[in-house]
Amino acid sequence: MELKLELLEYQETAIKLVVNVFDGNDKNTFDNACADGIRSNICTLSNEQLTENIKSILLENGIDEEIAELRGEKELTIEMETGTGKTLVYIKSIYEMFKHYRFTKFIILVPSVAIRQGVLSALSIFEKQLEEIYGFTPKVFEYSSKRLNKVTHFVEEQHPQIMVMTLASFNSEDKILNQAKREDLFANIPFIESIGRTNPIIIMDEPQEGMDTPNSIKQIAKLNPL
C-alpha cells in the first residue's frame, strides 16, 4: 500500500507562512555557512526584520498581535487540530526552508519513543514522493548514543540533515551528549555543544508533553536553536 500526497490548501498556506518568516534571508552557501569544519544555519536577518516578517504574516491572516502574544524569543507556536496533517506540514516545511534558504540542519524533537517512531515512519513513507517534488532527499536518522558518528556527520555535512530525537536523550548532565570527557568528541567539545554550533532549526512535536519544564528549557537552549 502506498499513501499518496494530497495538495491541501490549508497545509500549503501553513508551510508558506513558515517560510515567509525568513523572507529576505540570504541563501546559505559553503562560503557563508561553513567554519571550522562545521556547516551551520545562518540567519542574516536582524531580530527586528524577523519581527516585521512575523507581523506581516499576522496582518495578512487577520491575526491580532495581542492574540499572537509576540515575544522576543526566537520561537513560534504553530497549532493544528489533530488529524489535519501537522507532521507532513513540518516535514514539507523543512524541504521548503532548504529550497528557499539552504538551511541544512534540522532537529525534530519528540517527547516519547512512540511519537519518534511515528515521525520516522512518516519521513520514510513520503520520501520518494517528496524526492520527486523537490529533487533531493535529506539525510534522516534517529539519534542513538551508540552511533555518535551520525552526530558528527550531522555537524559536518552540507547536505540537509534531519535528526529525530527524544528529549530524554539529553535532558540530564550525565547523558552522553552532555559529557565533556570522551575520546570520541568532535572538536574536543561535548556533542551537545557541537550540535549547538550548527544553529539547528528545532521542530518540537507535542511540546506540551514535558518540553516546557525549567530543566527541559535549559537543556534545549544548549542546542542553540536558530
N, C-alpha and C positions, 0 to 999 in steps of 0.2 A: 504494500500500500504506500502511495506517495501523496503527501499533503501538498496541495497547490497554493502558492501565494496569491492572495487577492489584493488588488489595489483599492483600499478603503479610504475614502476621502478624509475622515477624521484622523486616521492614523498618519496619512501623508501630511496633513496640516500640523500635527504634533511634531513630527520629525523636522519639518521645515522651520518651525519656530525654535526648536533646539539649535539647529544650525545657525539661525539668524542671530542668536546670542553673540556669536563671534564675527558678525558681519564686519568686514574691513580688516580682519586679521591677515597678516602676511602668511603666505604658504610656507610651511616648514620645509627646509631643504637640508642637505648634508652640511652646507656652509653655516647656516644659522641655527641649527638644532643639534649639532654634534660637538661634544667637547670631552676630552679625556677618556675616549672610548665609550662614551655614553650617548645614546640618542634620546633626546628629551622632547616633550611637547613644549613649544614656546608660544606664549601669548604676547603679541606685540601691541595689544590694546591696553590703554590705561584703565584703572578701575572706573574712572568717570565715563569712558567710552563704553565699557561693558554695561554700566548702569543705564546709559542713554539707549543702548540697544534694547535692553530689557523693558525700559519704559515705552519704547516704540512698539514693542510686541504687545504689551498690555493695552496700549491705546488702540492698536489695530483690532484687538479682540474684545474691546469693551470691558476690560477688567480694571476696576478702581485700584489705584496704588495702595490705598489703605487696606483693602481686602487682600492684596497680594503680599502685604507685610514685608516690603523690601527692607533688607538689612545690608550691612557692609560685607558679610561673609560671601565668599565665592561658592555659593551653594544654592541650588534650585530644587524645589519640590515639584515633581510632575505627577499629578494624580489622575488615575484612570480607574474606571469601575472594573471589578472582577469579570473576566471573560471578554474584555474588549481588545486584548492582544498587546498588553504593555510590554511583554518580553520581546515580541517581534519589533515593536516600536523602538525600544532602546538598542536592539541589535542593528536595525537598519540605520539608526542614528549614528552608530559607530562607523558604519560604512560611509555614510554621508559626510561625517566630520573628517574622515581621511580623504575622501574625494575633494572636498572644498578647501581644506586647510592643511592636509597631510599630517594631521595628528596621528601618532603611531602607537601610543601607549595607553591602554585601557584596562581597568580592573573592574570586574563585576563582583561586587561584594555581597554575599548572601548570609542569612542568619542560620542556615541549617544544611546538613548534608542532603536532605530530600530536595530542597529548592536548588541546591547546586547541581544535582543530577538532572533536574528538570531543565535548567538553563543549558547545560552541556548537550542534552538531548535536542533542544530547540536549535542550537547552533549547528548541530550535525544534520538535522532534518532539512534545514533550509540552505545549507551550504552550497549545494550545486546550483540551485535556482538563483541565489544571490551572486554567485560567481558569473552566471550568465548575464545578470543585470549590470554588475559593476566592473567585471573584468579582473577581479582579484579576490583572493581569499585570505583573510587574516590568519595568523598562526594562533590557534586556540589551544589552551591547555589548562588542566586542573592543577592548582598548586599542591605540591607534596613535599614535605620536608626530606623525603628520600630521593628526590630528583631536583636538587638545587641547581644543577646545570641548566635547567629550563629557566630558572630565575635569572641566571647570568645571561642567557640568550635574550630574555625579555629586556634586560637593561641595555644590551649592546645593539640589538638588531634595528635596522632601518625599516624593515618590512613591518606592517601593522601587527600588533600583538594584543591578544585578549587573554588575560589571566583570570580564571574564575576561582575564587577562594572564599572560605568561611571566615567570619570574624574570629572564631575560636583559634584559628591557625596563628594568630599573632597578638592576642589580647592580654597576654601576661609577659612579664620580663624574661621568664625562663624559656619562652618559645624560641626555636632555632633562629627565626628571622631576626630576633632581637639580640642574639648572642654576639658579643664583640670579640671573643677569644676562640677562633676556629681557624683551622689551617686552610679551609676552602673558601674564605671570604673573597668577595670581589673588591679590588682596590683597597684591601685591608680595612674595610669598614663593615659594620653589620649589614646584612642583606636588606633590612628594613630601610636603612639609610641610602643604600644604592638604588633601591626602588624609588625612594623619595626624590632622588636626583633626576629621575625621568619625568617628574611632574605629571603623573598619570591622571587621566580623567577617570574618576571613580563613579561607577553606577551602583547605587545602593538599592538592592531589591528588597522590599519589605523592611525599610529601615526602622520602623516602629517595633520590630521584634528584637529588641536588645541593643540596637546600634546607637541609642541616644543616652546611654548611661555615662556618667563622668569618665569612667575608665575607658569605655569604648571611644568616646570623643577624643580622649588623649592619645590612644593608640592609633586611631585613623589619621590623626594630624601628623603622625610620623611619616605617613606615606606622601605627605606634601602634595596633596591633590591640586591639579590645575583649576 
